[in-house]
Amino acid sequence: MVLPEYEKELVKKHLSAMTGEVELIVFTQEKECQFCRETRELMLELGTLSPKIKTTVYDLVKDEEMAKKYDIKKIPATAIVGREDYGIRYYGVPAGYEFPVLLGGITDVSKGPSSLQENIKKKLSEIKKPVHIQVFVSPTCPYCPAAAKTAYQFAIENEFIKSDVIEMTEFPHLVQRYSIMSTPHIVINEDTSFAGAQPAEIFIELINMALRQSYNPMYS
């Protein structure tokens, strides 16, 4: 997946807002999956558009220890890692409305502390149990970037929160598992889900509701 020249210039402008270095850690396979090649090429190209981005590619099978380290179990996968690993992952090739999600994630990770309002940060600081957020998105969904950004910022702000953004059409088994009918669709700790890009306050309340309902030790 190669970006046209005019889009490269726009991406460079966006990435100029980065303040720290970010490593894009890409997982694929020797026998690449349907969208692995496009994902790998795009992430490598992003590494040429900013001196603050480094792209590293691993094989899910051959580099088993690295896959375990970053808790990667499906491909294509990209871990977005800054001065620390906030648990931010992107699964699939980001196309359409999803591309800004990836760029926003890179920029936010480079900056570290999120731009969330102080009252939201205070509520997040009260979460002391592991939370796994999965945000299912699609290329034609204009509301998905907002939901994905919120999930990513939550993960940056709170060490107990890990956030995945998943391109739903590339992982149909997950779509079936979670009965996803529309995007954005958010799943929290496997057993609580909701649809739509909710405000941060509501998002936190839904996380707390999920934690009250059940606690899944697999994310500890």
HELIX and SHEET records of a PDB file:
HELIX    1   1 GLU A    5  LEU A   15  1                                  11    
HELIX    2   2 CYS A   36  LEU A   49  1                                  14    
HELIX    3   3 GLU A   64  LYS A   69  1                                   6    
HELIX    4   4 GLU A   98  LYS A  111  1                                  14    
HELIX    5   5 GLU A  118  SER A  125  1                                   8    
HELIX    6   6 CYS A  144  GLU A  157  1                                  14    
HELIX    7   7 MET A  168  GLU A  170  5                                   3    
HELIX    8   8 PRO A  172  ARG A  177  1                                   6    
HELIX    9   9 ALA A  200  GLN A  213  1                                  14    
HELIX   10  10 PRO A  217  TYR A  219  5                                   3    
SHEET    1   A 8 ILE A  53  ASP A  59  0                                        
SHEET    2   A 8 VAL A  22  THR A  28  1                                        
SHEET    3   A 8 ALA A  77  VAL A  81 -1                                        
SHEET    4   A 8 ILE A  88  TYR A  91 -1                                        
SHEET    5   A 8 ILE A 161  GLU A 167  1                                        
SHEET    6   A 8 VAL A 131  VAL A 137  1                                        
SHEET    7   A 8 HIS A 185  ILE A 188 -1                                        
SHEET    8   A 8 THR A 192  ALA A 195 -1                                        
END                                                                             
